[in-house]
Amino acid sequence: NPEKISEANVYVQVLNVNDNAPEFPKYYETFVCENAVSGRLIQTISAVDQDDSAEGHHFYFSLSQEATNNSHFTVKDNQGS
């Protein structure tokens, strides 16, 4: 019914500012031997966000599109942080 249509502007104010970007909790240095077996786990990495507890975030890591097309490496989600 066109007579019962109305519009309203809605403004959302975000109070929590993410002033800490996710970061690695430690320095990772990884080495791969040239004769490493294909499919072998090389490194497990995690991230933390100082804005919230570790239980509050699930981080996703991925390879860039260029690396996905030209790489012998894969990234798998271990359902952790």
Buried (B, 14 or more C-beta within 10 A) or exposed (E): EEEEEEEEEEEEEEEEEEEEEBEEEEEEEEEEEEEEEEEEEEEEBBBBBEBEEBEEEEBEEEEEEEEEEEEEEEEEEEEEB
